């Protein structure tokens, strides 16, 4: 896995977090170790989904919001096929989807028992 990270870092130009934390745009900070899915993508889409549900929790558009976030996570990852210096990875896609689905499940459990 470390060999994989070393090879992908040279193509990951433009990491704003790497610039602020390490003063290097080529380094992508890793929050936790990846396990089947990309943990960074999981955290990013879980946070995005949390903010979406927080903003729209009083509306009746939560099913639409859930579908929107799922399709957004898929479409944004597929854009990596055409964006220069980026690459499509299934672990990133599954991390995106897992982050959204995690928040959807948590929200449904909380709203059911609240």
Secondary structure, 3 states (H helix, E strand, C coil): CHHHHHHHHCCCCCCHHHHHHHCCCCCCCCCCCCCCCCHHHHHHHHHHHHHHHHHHCCCCCHHHHHHHHHHHHHHHHHHHHCCCCCCCCHHHHHHHHHHHHHHHHHHHHHHHHC
